[in-house]
Amino acid sequence: MTPGALTAVVADDEQLARDELCFLLGQLQGVEVVGQAANGVEALDEIARRRPDVAFLDVQMPGLTGFEVARKLMESGTGPGVIFVTAFDQRAIEAFEVNAVDYLLKPVDPGRLETAVSRARKRRGEPEPLAGQLDRLVRMMAGQQGRRDQVAVKVSDRFVLVHADDIIHASLVEDSITIVTDQVSGTSNDRTLEELHERLDPEVFWRVHRSHLVNINKVKEIVPWFSRNYILRMTDAKATEIPVSRSHTRRLRAYLKL
């Protein structure tokens, strides 16, 4: 190992992508690749064994994703600097930029790589200044990756796949979760509203009552009720009325400037 060199571990499940990044790093003065990994589990092992200054983590890897590897490194408190590597994913890029975490797009641009390495070198040996940003990023992306664009709704003896954004509301009726869209009305295999909510975007789907989950973009009317509470009249054919519990009224008023 060259004294003073910035040491790096490269983790990517694509051999060609890994080789290309290692080659580009090899062209930079004062940078030494000390380990490679083909998946998230191997990445953790290599990082623990090599103790590099920086880890280049592909976002999508088998075993553990780059975000999951980063989370485990944060939990250990002894991890290297992290630079994420990703194919073009606008949602991920926006999250990186909002949280000020370094990233590289595939195919990796040599100039952009040099800039990222320069930043990593400046941070070396210091308490990670971006730990808070990285933590928020990992939480954000882990939540997004757990969501699904489609939800299975049981209608009679079959399951219909509906896009999550088409769901108008979901309600707990006796022991079943009922899901309503403009096209179908049926039940979910989720055991609780909490389970269903975890798979949906919390910025769009609001738990306004212990028995009701609503798509805030599918509210047609807001009807004032007793004690400054509200009833939400939804856009479905029945114009279903959903009560808003007192604990959620404040958020609704703030969001809609009521």
N, C-alpha and C positions, 0 to 999 in steps of 0.2 A: 504494500500500500504506500503510495506516495505521500510523504509528510505534508500536511496542510491541504491536501486535496479534499474537495467536497465529495463525500461518498454517497452513493445512491443505490437503491434497490428498485428494480423495474418489475411491475406485476401486470401481466396482460395474458389472457387466455389464447390470444392469437399470436402464433409464433412469428409470423412476418411482421406484425406490428411491434412486437417486443424487440425483434432484431433491428428494425429500423430505428426505434428510439434509442437503443443501445449504441448503434452506429453514430447517430447524431450527437449523443452525449460524448462519445469518444472523440469527436471533432473539437470539443470545447476544452480549452486549457484549464487545468486544475480541477477536472471532474473525473471521478473514477467509479464505474459501475462495479459494485462488490457482490451483487446477487441478483438473481432473476427468479420469478415465480409465475406459474401458469394458472393459478387460481388464488382465491382469497385465503384459504387455509395455508397454502405454501407461503404466501406473502407474509403472514404473521410469523411463521417459523423463520423465514429468512431475515426478517426485520429484527426478531429477537436474537438471532445468532450473529448477524453482521453489525447491528447497531449503526445503521447509516445516518447521515445527516438529513437526508430527504428520501421520501418514498414516492414513486410515480405509480399511482393506482388507477387502473382502468375501472371505469364506473360499473360496467357489466361484466362480472366474472362468476363462474360457477363456484359453488360452495359458500362463499361469502362475497357480496358485492364490495366495490370499492368503498361505499359509504359505511357498510358494516365493519370493514377492516378499520376504517378511520375511527369509528366509534369505539372499538375495542382498544385501539391505541390510546385514545383519550382517557378511557377508563383506567388503563395501566399507569398513566401519568408519566411514562418514560419514552413516548413515541417520538419519531423524527418529524421534521416538517413534511407536509403532505401537498402534493400537486396532483389533481385529478386529471385523467385523460379520458376523453369521451368522443364518440362520433357525434355529429351535429344533432343536438337535442335542445330546442329553443327553451323548453321549460327548465332544463337543468342549467343551461347557460345563464338564464335570468336569475336563478337561485344563486349561482356562483357569484355573479356580479353584485347582487343585493347584499350578500354576506361577505364580500371582499375576500373571497378564497380563490387562490390561484388555480387555473385550469389550462389545459391544452386541448385543442381540437384536432381530431384525426382528419386527414393526414397532418402530422405535426410539422408546423412551419419552423425552420431553423432559427429565424430571428426571434419568433415568439418564445421558443425554447430557451434561447440565450437570456432573454429578459426574465423568464421564470427562474432560471438557475441563478441569475444575479440577485434576485430578491431572496431566494433561499439561502444564498451565501451570506447576505447581510443579516439574516435572522439567526444564523447558526450560533449556537452557544448562548443564546438569550432565551429567557422564558418565552414560550410561544405567544406572541402578541395577538394572534388571531384565534386563540382557543375558543373565545366566546362566539366569534363568527362561525368557526368550523362546527361548533356544537349546534348552533341554530340551523346551519345548513344540513347537517346530518339528520337532525330531527325532522326538518321540513321534507327532505327527499325520502327519508324512510317512510314518512306518512304518505307521500304521494305514490311511492312504489307499492304500498299496501292497498291502494285503491284500485277499483276495477271500472272500466268504461261500460261494461255490461253487467246486468243483474238478471238472474233467472227468476221468472215469476211463474208459479204453478197455476195453470188455468185448466180446470177439469182434470183430464188424465194426461196432460202434456205440460212441458215447460216452454215458456216463451221468453226469448232473450230481449230485454229492453235496454236502451241506452240510459245510463244513469241520469243524464240531463233531462230525459223525458219523464222521469218520475215526478208526479205532482205532490203526492204526500204518501206517507206510510203510517199506519196506525196499529196499535195493539188492540185486537178484538178478541176477548176471552183469552185463549192460549195461542192465538195465531197472529202473525204479522201480515197485515193486508197492505198491498202496494197498488196504487192507482196511477195510471197514465191516461192520456187521451184515447188510447187504443185498447188497452186491456185493464182488467182488474182481477187480481188474484192474490195468492199468498207467497210468502218467502219461506225458505227453509231455515233462515236465521232464527235462533231460539229467542233472541231478545232484540229490542230496538237498538240497544248498544252495539250488538254485533253488526247489524246492518249499517249503523251510523259510521262505524270504523272503516267501512269500505267505500264511503262516500266523501265528497269534498265538504269539510265542515264550514267553509265560507259560503256554500250554496245551500246546504241542508242544515236546518236549524231544529234543534230539539226544543220546541216551544212549550211542550207539556210532557208529563211523564208517559203519556200514551200516544203522543203524536210527534212525527217528524215531518217537516214541510220543506219543499223547495221554495226558497224565498223569492225566486224569479217567477214562480207560478201563483203568486198571490194576486187575486183580482181586486179585492176590496178589503178594507180594514174597517171594521164596525166597532165603534166605542161601546163598552159594556159597563157593568157596574164597577164601582170602586176603581175607576181609571184603568180597568182591564180592557182587553180587546178580543174580538172574534175575527179570525181570518177567513175570508170567503175565497175559496180556491178556484182555479180555472177549469176544473173538470166539468163534465156535462151536468152533474148533479149540483154544482156550485157548493160543494161540501164546506161546512162551517167548522173551523178548528179553533178551539179555545186556546188562548195564550195564558199560561200560568203567571201568577204575580211575579215570580222570580225572573221571568224572561221578558217582562214588559219593558223594563228600562232599556235593555239592548235594542228592542224593536223600535222604541221611540227615538233613540239616538241614531239608529241606522237610517230611519225613514224621516227624521226631522219632524216628528209628530208633536 
